[in-house]
């Protein structure tokens, strides 16, 4: 099936294009454009995907929806682990993140990896914002292709 | 056939309100506004109740002598409110549910439109046409 690679190719080109002017200027990391793209996509996805499901009862239900339905819809696999401290912080673990798999496994390319996670951070943030939660999402990579997304829900 | 249809954002301001032009529009705006209280009450009751059934369709919110008001809330806390003529007795629950489902589908399409910023008033012509098809035809 060619469908999965279409998004991967598009995403790779997106990162390359949006990164190029920053690299030319020699400036530091500025991933806000990528995050903004992911944010708007996440907002639309979170409107469309839960359309037939019943109302979410609490925060944990929303996170479970992200780990299962959203991840399956975008990456064709479920999130491998979800941990929480029950006080608004959640760690989502993916042992083989599809957007990092083509880069190989191991410690090579570790510095380049955060660029490829910015869009997905925005995606999670946007989906959460439509479902009613202000959040901050950061991603970290220890070894490719496993990565962790840390979601901190802001109490309003 | 509905007499007035409103889409209200989660911060409780209207994204879209349309009523049949022959009547006094302010009256409908007021009815939709008062129905928001009932919607909020139902949503909070849903959260506290131990009943497993958490539906998006809220059902009849409150009846007045001329009109009946129905509500529906999405997972993103966007509310749809529909005012229906009481004299139109042929409208069954199923039909109201299917009208809300069509509204939800059209709203999702509006959300996915890249030229639409979430939180703005809905100005999509496709959405307008869908709502027109659901409202009473007044010549």
Interface residues (C-beta under 8 A of the other chain):
Chain A: X40 X43 X44 X46 X47 X48 X50 X51 X53 X54 X55 X56 X57 X58 X130 X131 X132
Chain B: X10 X46 X47 X53 X54 X55 X56 X73 X74 X75 X76 X77 X104 X105 X107 X108 X111 X112 X114 X118
